[in-house]
Amino acid sequence: MKYSNSLKFSLLSILLGLSVWLLYVRYGKGPVLPDELKAGVANEILVAVYDMKHRIPENLPNHIRYLSMKWKDADSRLDTADLKEKLSKSGDLLLTIEIWPVKHKNPLDELLEGEYDAKIKLLARFVAGRNDVMLRFLPEMEVPVQLLPWQYQSPDKYINAFNYFAALLKKSAPGVKMVWSPAGYPGDSEFWPGPDHVDLISITVGGKSEKSSKAFPLDTGLTSTVLKSKIHRMRFMDKAILILAEGIKINPPEIAPMLKEVKNQADSFKNTIYSAEHFDKGSKQVISRKKLAIGVYDPRKILLKEPSVSTEHLFTDWGEIQRGDFSRNFHEVIKRRHDVIVTMEPWRDTTNVEDPFALQNTIKGKYDREIIKLYHIISNSGQQVYLRWAHEMEIPIHRYSWQSQSPVDYINSFRYFMKFKQEASQILSVWGPAGDRGSVDWYPGDDVVDYISIAIYGLPDKNITDEDKQESFGTVFQRKSYRMRFINKPFFITEFGVKGKEAYKKKWLEGAAETIRGHKEIFGICYFNLFDNPKVWGDIKAPDWSITKDTFIKFCRSVEQNDK
């Protein structure tokens, strides 16, 4: 039978359309693209090795080979002959695995569902018996941008995916060294998979992800300051570190003095900041309260006489200590037979001028006289004193002069300040971050910390004015307490509050009570019963955290149910 040209064209169009439709149905977004395999110079170049224990050679960058794989889909195909050929060459190899699914699915979900098992097993078969392969898996996961499909994910999901991939690969290729590959950005420790499946760590200087993030004003160039910051964030992980650079021209002789500065810092504080003795590293010791301490910050004295209140919060500075204001305020609390949270804000003296170098000047001894006077006042008071130094230090703002400073300077100032405590048993040291991203970078060490304090306020961002967009107490506590997973210390939540109509506050506080009842690692709480400082809120009306006496009483009854 003969067909006209127009009919032939129509049939071909139908067949082509049917083929495209079948591909769309099969793959969701069109035909699957082949995986990419690239050898040679990688986007990230290994420029140095940081390993104080000399487990890997320092000259590794001189002879490393690079190979990168982009998996486009669980069903996509790779030229196995090409892969085998590129992996067959001996010698140290840095292999980077990325997953860019064309179906626009979450690659972590797909991997955990087993969709990439066949590819992992195939890769393992080609590297079996090798011990010179270092495998980076989905790098720069912690940077809060969405340039890479595995970014902006929950830490738990990434950790589970990393360990799933590593465990499956190492069944057939146990000699492959798995490389955990954050950028070295604040908050990277939240994504730490644990030591079981991590052999090495890599950090990246000048990465595109970090340059795209606006959360932290970081210098992404290759300097000793940048290296100190990034390597400092790895102090809880006892692994050698590969230092990679992206898009930066490297002059090898310039790197050696930078690394020397990093090593000198580690050596200078090897018995304090970088001492393994001062970090619990996930001890199994159970922390459980017997009775919850309930406190208030209540300058208007609305809630102080409530029977449930056992603790009061005082904020002070050098000027108040010099003038005698703090002594007067402290003894007023002691007369009420209440314990005291003392938050030391080291920024103003009697001149009322902020000290921009408060941390450094404290270490140099400039405020020794005030510190000695403070301890003289709070020692032997007959009440428990929870002493908190320079709180919320990790937030990248300049509300306080000790914020946005070097973690090393902060830690040394904390340790210096607390050493005046000596044997005063009724004084307990409180480390008080807000609990924000990267807060553990400022942890001073187990030997000088008794309690962790985090702040829990309903507003996740000061630009949110709608009370219904506030976060619950439980949501904030879960996120912030997770960030403390390297530290085995009880919590004293020295600041928390909620804004809005009283009915909403009652509902929010009932949820808070439920969370507190269920978390026995919370030893104390302190409600901030006042409005916030209007000066720091700009054109936005400062939130009023204060609650009525009836709301507070109802909350106390609820939270004390299991502690009676």
Secondary structure per residue as TSV (DSSP state, phi and psi in degrees):
chain	resnum	aa	ss	phi	psi
A	1	M	-	360.0	135.7
A	2	K	-	-99.1	141.9
A	3	Y	-	-116.2	145.2
A	4	S	-	-70.0	159.8
A	5	N	H	-60.0	-37.7
A	6	S	H	-66.3	-37.8
A	7	L	H	-68.4	-41.6
A	8	K	H	-58.7	-42.7
A	9	F	H	-63.0	-39.6
A	10	S	H	-64.9	-43.8
A	11	L	H	-63.4	-42.2
A	12	L	H	-63.3	-39.4
A	13	S	H	-63.4	-41.4
A	14	I	H	-64.5	-44.9
A	15	L	H	-62.7	-42.7
A	16	L	H	-63.8	-43.5
A	17	G	H	-63.0	-39.5
A	18	L	H	-64.3	-39.8
A	19	S	H	-63.4	-45.1
A	20	V	H	-62.7	-41.4
A	21	W	H	-62.3	-43.2
A	22	L	H	-63.1	-40.7
A	23	L	H	-64.1	-39.3
A	24	Y	H	-64.6	-44.2
A	25	V	H	-62.9	-41.6
A	26	R	H	-68.8	-41.3
A	27	Y	H	-116.0	-1.1
A	28	G	S	84.6	-43.9
A	29	K	S	-127.0	18.8
A	30	G	S	113.1	-174.5
A	31	P	S	-63.4	146.6
A	32	V	-	-77.8	132.3
A	33	L	-	-83.3	151.4
A	34	P	-	-69.0	150.0
A	35	D	-	-63.2	157.2
A	36	E	E	-106.7	138.8
A	37	L	E	-133.7	117.8
A	38	K	E	-125.1	133.8
A	39	A	E	-114.7	165.5
A	40	G	S	103.2	-149.0
A	41	V	S	-72.2	127.1
A	42	A	-	-85.6	169.4
A	43	N	S	-61.9	-38.4
A	44	E	E	-102.6	124.1
A	45	I	E	-102.2	133.2
A	46	L	E	-73.2	116.1
A	47	V	E	-109.9	-19.5
A	48	A	E	-165.9	164.3
A	49	V	E	-123.6	132.8
A	50	Y	E	-115.7	110.9
A	51	D	-	-152.0	95.2
A	52	M	T	-65.8	-19.9
A	53	K	T	-99.4	2.9
A	54	H	-	57.2	46.4
A	55	R	-	-86.5	-22.4
A	56	I	S	-130.1	150.1
A	57	P	-	-69.3	142.3
A	58	E	T	-69.3	-24.2
A	59	N	T	-88.4	13.7
A	60	L	G	-53.4	-40.2
A	61	P	G	-59.9	-20.7
A	62	N	G	-73.9	-22.2
A	63	H	T	-134.7	18.0
A	64	I	-	-75.4	142.9
A	65	R	E	-106.7	156.8
A	66	Y	E	-124.1	143.3
A	67	L	E	-149.1	133.0
A	68	S	E	-127.1	142.1
A	69	M	E	-126.4	133.4
A	70	K	E	-115.2	111.8
A	71	W	E	-86.5	120.7
A	72	K	-	-90.0	-22.2
A	73	D	-	-169.3	154.2
A	74	A	T	-62.4	-28.6
A	75	D	T	-97.0	-6.6
A	76	S	-	-70.4	160.4
A	77	R	-	-114.7	147.5
A	78	L	-	-119.9	147.6
A	79	D	-	-69.2	97.8
A	80	T	H	-64.4	-31.1
A	81	A	H	-64.9	-42.0
A	82	D	H	-65.0	-43.2
A	83	L	H	-62.2	-46.1
A	84	K	H	-61.4	-41.9
A	85	E	H	-63.9	-43.0
A	86	K	H	-72.3	-29.1
A	87	L	H	-86.6	-12.0
A	88	S	S	-77.7	-18.8
A	89	K	S	-70.9	133.4
A	90	S	-	-80.4	167.3
A	91	G	S	108.8	156.9
A	92	D	-	-58.3	128.7
A	93	L	E	-129.1	130.4
A	94	L	E	-103.9	108.0
A	95	L	E	-106.2	124.4
A	96	T	E	-108.9	126.4
A	97	I	E	-106.9	125.5
A	98	E	E	-125.3	150.0
A	99	I	E	-122.9	116.7
A	100	W	-	-123.6	79.2
A	101	P	-	-67.1	128.8
A	102	V	T	-71.9	-16.3
A	103	K	T	-80.3	1.0
A	104	H	-	59.2	32.1
A	105	K	-	-88.8	171.8
A	106	N	-	-79.9	116.9
A	107	P	H	-63.2	-28.9
A	108	L	H	-69.4	-41.2
A	109	D	H	-63.1	-45.9
A	110	E	H	-59.6	-44.1
A	111	L	H	-64.5	-43.4
A	112	L	H	-69.1	-22.6
A	113	E	T	-84.1	0.0
A	114	G	T	89.0	6.6
A	115	E	T	-68.3	-23.1
A	116	Y	T	-103.6	10.5
A	117	D	H	-56.4	-43.6
A	118	A	H	-62.3	-40.0
A	119	K	H	-68.9	-40.2
A	120	I	H	-63.4	-43.3
A	121	K	H	-65.8	-37.3
A	122	L	H	-63.7	-45.8
A	123	L	H	-60.7	-43.4
A	124	A	H	-60.8	-35.9
A	125	R	H	-63.8	-37.1
A	126	F	H	-79.1	-20.5
A	127	V	H	-109.6	5.9
A	128	A	T	-59.6	138.0
A	129	G	T	84.2	-4.3
A	130	R	-	-93.2	144.0
A	131	N	S	-126.9	13.1
A	132	D	S	-113.7	17.2
A	133	V	E	-106.1	125.2
A	134	M	E	-110.3	122.3
A	135	L	E	-113.7	115.5
A	136	R	E	-90.1	131.7
A	137	F	E	-118.5	115.3
A	138	L	S	47.2	72.7
A	139	P	-	-73.5	166.4
A	140	E	-	56.7	37.4
A	141	M	T	-68.7	-22.8
A	142	E	T	-88.4	-13.5
A	143	V	S	-72.0	127.9
A	144	P	S	-79.1	61.6
A	145	V	S	-132.5	178.6
A	146	Q	-	-128.1	45.2
A	147	L	S	-78.8	-29.7
A	148	L	S	-117.3	141.4
A	149	P	T	-66.3	-14.4
A	150	W	T	-98.5	3.4
A	151	Q	S	-85.0	166.0
A	152	Y	S	59.8	39.5
A	153	Q	-	-112.3	165.5
A	154	S	-	-70.3	142.0
A	155	P	H	-55.2	-40.6
A	156	D	H	-58.1	-43.5
A	157	K	H	-65.7	-43.5
A	158	Y	H	-63.3	-45.5
A	159	I	H	-59.1	-45.2
A	160	N	H	-63.1	-39.6
A	161	A	H	-67.1	-43.2
A	162	F	H	-60.0	-49.8
A	163	N	H	-67.8	-33.3
A	164	Y	H	-63.0	-49.4
A	165	F	H	-60.5	-48.8
A	166	A	H	-63.9	-43.1
A	167	A	H	-63.8	-42.1
A	168	L	H	-68.6	-42.2
A	169	L	H	-63.3	-43.3
A	170	K	H	-77.3	-8.7
A	171	K	H	-60.6	-38.5
A	172	S	H	-104.5	-21.7
A	173	A	-	-131.9	68.4
A	174	P	T	-66.9	-18.2
A	175	G	T	-80.7	-12.3
A	176	V	-	-67.4	135.2
A	177	K	E	-94.0	114.6
A	178	M	E	-78.7	130.9
A	179	V	E	-111.2	115.2
A	180	W	E	-77.8	127.2
A	181	S	-	-127.2	64.5
A	182	P	-	-72.3	168.8
A	183	A	-	-74.5	-23.0
A	184	G	-	92.8	28.8
A	185	Y	-	-91.8	151.6
A	186	P	T	-52.0	130.2
A	187	G	T	96.9	1.9
A	188	D	G	-61.7	-31.4
A	189	S	G	-63.3	-20.5
A	190	E	G	-64.9	-22.9
A	191	F	G	-102.5	10.4
A	192	W	-	-66.7	120.7
A	193	P	-	-77.8	-6.7
A	194	G	-	97.4	162.6
A	195	P	T	-76.7	-15.9
A	196	D	T	-62.4	-37.7
A	197	H	S	-116.8	9.6
A	198	V	-	-109.9	124.0
A	199	D	-	-101.1	-35.6
A	200	L	E	-140.0	164.7
A	201	I	E	-122.5	143.1
A	202	S	E	-123.7	145.3
A	203	I	E	-124.6	153.9
A	204	T	E	-121.7	130.2
A	205	V	E	-103.7	130.9
A	206	G	S	81.3	18.6
A	207	G	-	-68.1	150.7
A	208	K	H	-63.2	-37.4
A	209	S	H	-61.0	-47.6
A	210	E	H	-65.8	-37.4
A	211	K	H	-65.9	-26.9
A	212	S	H	-83.4	-16.7
A	213	S	-	-81.7	139.2
A	214	K	-	-106.9	1.0
A	215	A	S	-68.7	-38.8
A	216	F	S	-127.6	129.7
A	217	P	-	-78.6	78.9
A	218	L	-	-101.9	147.8
A	219	D	-	-84.8	117.9
A	220	T	-	-97.2	9.3
A	221	G	S	-76.5	171.9
A	222	L	-	-93.5	96.7
A	223	T	-	-133.6	166.6
A	224	S	H	-64.9	-33.6
A	225	T	H	-64.3	-44.7
A	226	V	H	-63.4	-45.0
A	227	L	H	-62.9	-41.5
A	228	K	H	-58.7	-44.8
A	229	S	H	-64.6	-47.3
A	230	K	H	-68.5	-41.1
A	231	I	H	-73.7	-31.7
A	232	H	H	-58.6	-36.2
A	233	R	T	-68.4	-11.4
A	234	M	T	-98.3	11.8
A	235	R	T	-69.5	-17.2
A	236	F	T	-85.6	-10.5
A	237	M	S	-110.0	118.5
A	238	D	-	-88.1	70.5
A	239	K	S	-137.9	151.2
A	240	A	-	-68.6	150.7
A	241	I	E	-120.3	127.7
A	242	L	E	-92.9	127.2
A	243	I	E	-101.7	116.2
A	244	L	E	-108.3	151.5
A	245	A	E	-128.6	140.5
A	246	E	E	-124.8	125.3
A	247	G	S	67.8	23.6
A	248	I	-	-123.9	130.3
A	249	K	-	-74.2	126.8
A	250	I	-	-109.9	127.5
A	251	N	-	-107.7	102.5
A	252	P	H	-47.0	-41.4
A	253	P	H	-60.9	-21.0
A	254	E	H	-77.2	-20.7
A	255	I	H	-76.0	-37.7
A	256	A	H	-54.8	-49.4
A	257	P	H	-65.7	-29.8
A	258	M	H	-65.0	-47.3
A	259	L	H	-63.8	-34.2
A	260	K	H	-62.1	-39.4
A	261	E	H	-63.6	-40.9
A	262	V	H	-62.5	-45.6
A	263	K	H	-67.5	-36.3
A	264	N	H	-63.4	-39.0
A	265	Q	H	-62.9	-44.0
A	266	A	H	-63.4	-40.3
A	267	D	H	-68.0	-38.2
A	268	S	H	-62.9	-32.6
A	269	F	T	-122.4	33.3
A	270	K	T	-67.7	-20.5
A	271	N	T	-97.7	-1.5
A	272	T	T	-129.0	-84.2
A	273	I	T	-61.1	-38.2
A	274	Y	T	-111.8	22.0
A	275	S	-	-88.2	128.6
A	276	A	G	-64.8	-22.6
A	277	E	G	-66.2	-24.9
A	278	H	G	-97.2	10.1
A	279	F	-	-129.9	127.9
A	280	D	-	-71.8	-32.8
A	281	K	S	55.2	46.7
A	282	G	S	81.2	38.1
A	283	S	-	-57.8	148.4
A	284	K	-	-87.1	4.0
A	285	Q	-	-59.1	128.4
A	286	V	-	-82.2	130.2
A	287	I	-	-110.8	119.4
A	288	S	-	-147.5	125.9
A	289	R	-	-73.5	157.5
A	290	K	S	-99.4	-42.3
A	291	K	S	-145.2	133.7
A	292	L	-	-76.7	132.2
A	293	A	E	-86.8	125.2
A	294	I	E	-110.6	124.5
A	295	G	E	-131.1	171.9
A	296	V	E	-143.8	147.0
A	297	Y	E	-101.9	110.1
A	298	D	-	-144.8	68.9
A	299	P	T	-56.9	-27.4
A	300	R	T	-85.8	-1.3
A	301	K	-	57.7	45.1
A	302	I	S	-87.2	-34.1
A	303	L	S	-111.5	-2.9
A	304	L	T	-62.0	-29.6
A	305	K	T	-89.0	0.8
A	306	E	-	-68.2	135.8
A	307	P	T	-57.4	-28.4
A	308	S	T	-73.5	-20.0
A	309	V	-	-77.3	123.3
A	310	S	-	-120.0	-7.7
A	311	T	E	-142.4	143.4
A	312	E	E	-125.3	151.4
A	313	H	E	-109.0	129.8
A	314	L	E	-122.6	133.1
A	315	F	E	-102.6	136.8
A	316	T	E	-143.7	169.4
A	317	D	-	-142.4	-179.7
A	318	W	H	-60.9	-38.4
A	319	G	H	-62.4	-42.8
A	320	E	H	-63.2	-37.0
A	321	I	H	-68.0	-42.4
A	322	Q	H	-64.2	-41.1
A	323	R	H	-79.7	-18.9
A	324	G	T	97.1	-0.2
A	325	D	H	-62.7	-41.5
A	326	F	H	-64.8	-42.9
A	327	S	H	-58.1	-42.9
A	328	R	H	-64.7	-46.7
A	329	N	H	-64.4	-40.8
A	330	F	H	-63.4	-45.4
A	331	H	H	-72.1	-22.5
A	332	E	H	-64.8	-40.3
A	333	V	H	-67.4	-43.1
A	334	I	H	-61.4	-36.5
A	335	K	H	-62.8	-27.5
A	336	R	T	-84.7	3.4
A	337	R	T	57.3	40.6
A	338	H	-	-105.8	147.1
A	339	D	E	-70.8	165.8
A	340	V	E	-133.2	130.2
A	341	I	E	-93.2	120.9
A	342	V	E	-111.7	114.2
A	343	T	E	-99.6	113.7
A	344	M	E	-89.0	114.8
A	345	E	-	-103.1	99.1
A	346	P	T	-84.3	67.4
A	347	W	T	-132.4	-29.3
A	348	R	B	-123.5	142.8
A	349	D	-	-110.6	-159.3
A	350	T	T	-66.0	-18.5
A	351	T	T	-78.0	-10.3
A	352	N	-	63.1	24.1
A	353	V	-	-103.5	130.3
A	354	E	B	-69.5	141.0
A	355	D	-	-95.0	109.0
A	356	P	T	-69.2	-14.0
A	357	F	T	-118.2	43.5
A	358	A	H	-59.4	-42.4
A	359	L	H	-67.0	-48.3
A	360	Q	H	-64.3	-40.3
A	361	N	H	-69.8	-30.3
A	362	T	H	-64.0	-46.2
A	363	I	H	-61.4	-35.8
A	364	K	T	-75.6	-7.1
A	365	G	T	93.7	8.6
A	366	K	T	-60.4	-32.0
A	367	Y	T	-110.0	22.1
A	368	D	H	-57.5	-41.1
A	369	R	H	-61.0	-42.9
A	370	E	H	-68.7	-38.6
A	371	I	H	-64.3	-44.9
A	372	I	H	-60.9	-41.2
A	373	K	H	-65.5	-40.7
A	374	L	H	-58.5	-49.9
A	375	Y	H	-65.1	-33.2
A	376	H	H	-63.3	-36.8
A	377	I	H	-71.5	-44.0
A	378	I	H	-88.7	-12.0
A	379	S	T	-80.3	147.4
A	380	N	T	58.3	34.4
A	381	S	-	-85.3	-13.7
A	382	G	S	85.7	-3.1
A	383	Q	S	-124.9	157.2
A	384	Q	-	-71.6	135.4
A	385	V	E	-120.7	123.3
A	386	Y	E	-100.6	109.1
A	387	L	E	-101.2	116.4
A	388	R	E	-113.3	129.4
A	389	W	E	-109.8	126.2
A	390	A	S	45.0	71.7
A	391	H	-	-74.9	163.9
A	392	E	S	53.0	39.5
A	393	M	T	-69.9	-21.9
A	394	E	T	-87.9	-11.2
A	395	I	S	-70.6	128.6
A	396	P	S	-78.7	58.8
A	397	I	S	-133.2	-174.7
A	398	H	-	-129.7	37.9
A	399	R	S	-63.7	-39.7
A	400	Y	S	-117.7	149.2
A	401	S	T	-68.9	-15.9
A	402	W	T	-92.9	1.6
A	403	Q	T	-84.9	158.0
A	404	S	T	57.6	34.5
A	405	Q	-	-108.0	173.6
A	406	S	-	-65.1	130.4
A	407	P	H	-56.9	-34.9
A	408	V	H	-64.7	-42.9
A	409	D	H	-63.5	-42.6
A	410	Y	H	-61.5	-48.6
A	411	I	H	-60.3	-44.4
A	412	N	H	-64.8	-35.3
A	413	S	H	-69.6	-39.1
A	414	F	H	-61.0	-48.9
A	415	R	H	-64.0	-38.6
A	416	Y	H	-64.1	-46.3
A	417	F	H	-63.3	-42.2
A	418	M	H	-76.5	-16.8
A	419	K	G	-68.2	-19.9
A	420	F	G	-71.6	-14.6
A	421	K	G	-64.8	-38.4
A	422	Q	T	53.7	-118.4
A	423	E	T	-103.8	19.6
A	424	A	-	-72.8	95.6
A	425	S	T	-69.4	-23.5
A	426	Q	T	-83.9	-2.2
A	427	I	E	-101.5	123.0
A	428	L	E	-112.5	134.5
A	429	S	E	-83.1	131.2
A	430	V	E	-119.7	121.2
A	431	W	E	-91.8	122.4
A	432	G	-	-120.7	64.5
A	433	P	-	-70.9	166.1
A	434	A	-	-70.6	-25.0
A	435	G	-	95.4	20.7
A	436	D	-	-84.0	178.8
A	437	R	T	-52.7	131.2
A	438	G	T	76.9	12.7
A	439	S	G	-62.6	-31.7
A	440	V	G	-65.8	-14.8
A	441	D	G	-61.9	-21.0
A	442	W	G	-101.1	8.7
A	443	Y	-	-68.6	126.5
A	444	P	-	-79.9	-17.9
A	445	G	-	121.8	146.8
A	446	D	G	-60.0	-31.6
A	447	D	G	-71.0	-16.1
A	448	V	G	-120.9	10.8
A	449	V	-	-126.2	128.5
A	450	D	S	-101.9	-36.7
A	451	Y	E	-135.8	149.3
A	452	I	E	-99.2	130.4
A	453	S	-	-112.1	131.2
A	454	I	-	-126.7	154.1
A	455	A	E	-98.7	134.3
A	456	I	E	-129.1	103.7
A	457	Y	E	-119.7	150.7
A	458	G	S	-64.0	-27.0
A	459	L	-	-86.5	114.8
A	460	P	S	-73.7	-17.7
A	461	D	S	-150.9	137.9
A	462	K	T	-68.4	-14.6
A	463	N	T	-81.7	-5.5
A	464	I	-	-88.7	121.1
A	465	T	-	-111.0	-14.7
A	466	D	-	-78.3	119.9
A	467	E	G	-63.2	-27.7
A	468	D	G	-71.1	-12.5
A	469	K	G	-96.3	5.3
A	470	Q	-	-71.1	152.3
A	471	E	-	-88.2	152.2
A	472	S	-	-74.5	158.1
A	473	F	H	-56.5	-45.3
A	474	G	H	-62.7	-39.8
A	475	T	H	-63.2	-45.1
A	476	V	H	-67.4	-43.1
A	477	F	H	-63.0	-42.3
A	478	Q	H	-60.4	-44.1
A	479	R	H	-67.7	-46.3
A	480	K	H	-75.9	-37.4
A	481	S	H	-68.8	-31.3
A	482	Y	H	-60.6	-36.1
A	483	R	T	-65.9	-13.9
A	484	M	T	-99.8	20.0
A	485	R	T	-68.7	-13.4
A	486	F	T	-83.6	-6.9
A	487	I	-	-118.3	129.9
A	488	N	-	-107.0	75.6
A	489	K	-	-134.7	151.0
A	490	P	-	-71.6	159.5
A	491	F	E	-100.7	140.1
A	492	F	E	-126.9	106.7
A	493	I	E	-82.2	93.0
A	494	T	E	-79.6	-8.2
A	495	E	E	-146.4	126.7
A	496	F	E	-154.8	154.6
A	497	G	E	-174.6	165.6
A	498	V	-	-142.7	149.2
A	499	K	-	-114.1	165.6
A	500	G	S	123.4	-169.3
A	501	K	-	-68.7	154.7
A	502	E	H	-60.9	-35.6
A	503	A	H	-62.6	-40.0
A	504	Y	H	-67.3	-40.6
A	505	K	H	-61.2	-40.2
A	506	K	H	-62.3	-42.3
A	507	K	H	-64.6	-44.1
A	508	W	H	-63.5	-41.9
A	509	L	H	-70.6	-29.2
A	510	E	H	-65.9	-40.0
A	511	G	H	-64.9	-37.6
A	512	A	H	-63.2	-42.7
A	513	A	H	-61.2	-40.2
A	514	E	H	-62.4	-43.4
A	515	T	H	-63.7	-45.1
A	516	I	H	-64.3	-40.4
A	517	R	H	-61.2	-35.3
A	518	G	H	-85.3	-9.0
A	519	H	-	-120.2	95.2
A	520	K	T	-74.3	-7.4
A	521	E	T	-76.9	-8.0
A	522	I	E	-86.6	111.0
A	523	F	E	-93.0	-23.5
A	524	G	E	-156.2	156.2
A	525	I	E	-139.6	152.5
A	526	C	E	-145.0	114.9
A	527	Y	E	-81.7	135.9
A	528	F	E	-90.5	93.5
A	529	N	-	-94.6	66.0
A	530	L	S	-165.9	170.4
A	531	F	B	-83.3	156.3
A	532	D	-	-77.7	169.1
A	533	N	-	-68.9	115.0
A	534	P	G	-61.1	-25.8
A	535	K	G	-62.7	-27.2
A	536	V	G	-96.1	2.5
A	537	W	S	-105.6	1.3
A	538	G	T	61.6	-129.0
A	539	D	T	-81.2	-7.6
A	540	I	S	-89.7	137.9
A	541	K	-	-63.5	129.7
A	542	A	-	-63.5	138.5
A	543	P	-	-68.9	144.5
A	544	D	B	-104.5	108.9
A	545	W	-	-86.4	-5.7
A	546	S	-	-66.6	148.7
A	547	I	-	-128.9	163.7
A	548	T	-	-79.2	164.7
A	549	K	H	-63.4	-40.0
A	550	D	H	-62.7	-41.9
A	551	T	H	-63.9	-40.0
A	552	F	H	-67.1	-42.4
A	553	I	H	-61.6	-44.2
A	554	K	H	-62.2	-41.5
A	555	F	H	-62.2	-45.2
A	556	C	H	-62.1	-41.7
A	557	R	H	-61.3	-40.4
A	558	S	H	-69.5	-43.1
A	559	V	H	-74.3	-22.6
A	560	E	T	-91.2	3.0
A	561	Q	T	-54.1	-44.0
A	562	N	T	-93.9	-1.8
A	563	D	T	-107.0	7.4
A	564	K	-	-73.7	360.0
